[in-house]
Amino acid sequence: MTPFEFLLPYSLEEALSLLDLEDPGIRPVGGGTAVMLMMKAGVLLPTRLVSLQRIGERHARVERQVDGTLVIGGMARLADIEAHPSVREGWPLLAQALRGVANPRVRAVATIGGNLSHADPHMDMPPVMAALGAQVVVTSANGSRTVGADALCTGYYETVLRRDELITELRVPPQAGPGYYLKLTTRAAHDWPALGLAVVLGGMQGDRVAHASLLTGAATDSPTRLRQAEAVVQQRGLGEAALREAADAAVAEAPLVGDAHGSVAYKRQLLRVSLPRAIQNAVNRNRSHA
Ligand SMILES: Cc1cc2nc3c(=O)[nH]c(=O)nc-3n(C[C@H](O)[C@H](O)[C@H](O)COP(=O)(O)OP(=O)(O)OC[C@H]3O[C@@H](n4cnc5c(N)ncnc54)[C@H](O)[C@@H]3O)c2cc1C
């Protein structure tokens, strides 16, 4: 292994000062679950790793604010978010999706900042956070800016993050209605998805929906909002024929890509069959909690 520096700063300011906009060899490390795998595979050869472990405690809070927003620190561990009572009560989609990410050992160390920054298209959290309308707070030594979760990942392992920036916080509005994350794997249930579908049905009354939020992951290079399918659901409701039409629209608009989990033709069929199922699962969750 090529030698590298491993630095453990005590404050966010110190961590930010150790990053460098111009140097691709310098990387922050949250839980390290993805970084270590990339290093072992030889696809990442860092000159310096900046661990966020010691600053984690101050930037790992999970808290519902008085205005109803859920605030999650960028270094919060996936397991802590899933177990938080406010998340389980107010953001059931998030809790349900987190339970299916990797396995308990990974969730106990992986951070939400690392999960969103990694931008492997198979990550489960980016489409879920986008469906929830989350805002991502990104900080550098020059200050902070906010990016919509649906604009964070721009392509295969690509994000809008600069090399000197860290994800420091997520701000998630109240879940607008029933939601569901359908994760389809070709092997074990907790494996990487061949297709991920995140659904939130806002303003649902009977079989009408005022605002549908439908995102796909894993079958596209980055999380993709299915705008035409959303429009069909909003105009035609939740009947069987309408959901079939929404699935056809989704298949027509999604820029599907094949990978080790299945060809484009396979993913097309998965999407066609799964979109109505994911929406129906969200509806059923609403009924069972009514
Ligand atoms: C066996 C196994 C199975 C898995 N299965 C799944 C799965 O089914 N679904 C799924 O979604 N994921 C899965 N994963 C991936 C796992 O969720 C990610 O590795 C993890 O979420 C990354 O978080 P981390 O804190 O460990 O990131 P790290 O490994 O520390 O970092 C990942 C990337 O993010 C950058 N980074 C880290 N923190 C920040 C920050 N705060 N701001 C900016 N950049 C940052 C790093 O520089 C690096 O580029 C699996 C992983 C393993 C090992």
The ligand as an ORCA input file, in Angstrom:
! r2SCAN-3c Opt
* xyz 0 1
  C     -20.620     -4.993      2.809
  C     -21.237     -3.670      2.403
  C     -22.532     -3.641      1.912
  C     -23.118     -2.428      1.540
  N     -24.419     -2.421      1.093
  C     -25.023     -1.231      0.858
  C     -26.398     -1.151      0.479
  O     -27.090     -2.143      0.344
  N     -26.937      0.079      0.257
  C     -26.201      1.223      0.421
  O     -26.742      2.335      0.242
  N     -24.910      1.185      0.764
  C     -24.309     -0.010      0.979
  N     -22.999     -0.027      1.352
  C     -22.232      1.205      1.333
  C     -22.271      1.913      2.629
  O     -23.578      2.365      2.882
  C     -21.315      3.076      2.462
  O     -20.004      2.538      2.378
  C     -21.405      4.044      3.609
  O     -22.684      4.602      3.734
  C     -20.426      5.193      3.406
  O     -20.405      5.929      4.609
  P     -19.022      6.135      5.356
  O     -19.276      7.114      6.443
  O     -18.402      4.845      5.755
  O     -18.212      6.814      4.160
  P     -16.651      6.837      3.911
  O     -16.180      5.515      3.450
  O     -15.956      7.450      5.068
  O     -16.611      7.881      2.706
  C     -17.266      7.654      1.477
  C     -16.995      8.835      0.544
  O     -17.580     10.016      1.063
  C     -16.581     11.006      1.376
  N     -17.040     11.583      2.644
  C     -17.216     10.950      3.836
  N     -17.819     11.768      4.714
  C     -18.020     12.941      4.070
  C     -18.633     14.181      4.443
  N     -19.177     14.399      5.650
  N     -18.662     15.173      3.522
  C     -18.145     14.992      2.281
  N     -17.568     13.851      1.865
  C     -17.528     12.829      2.752
  C     -15.274     10.261      1.429
  O     -14.177     11.079      1.088
  C     -15.522      9.181      0.379
  O     -15.347      9.717     -0.910
  C     -22.379     -1.222      1.680
  C     -21.061     -1.257      2.182
  C     -20.487     -2.452      2.523
  C     -19.080     -2.454      3.077
*
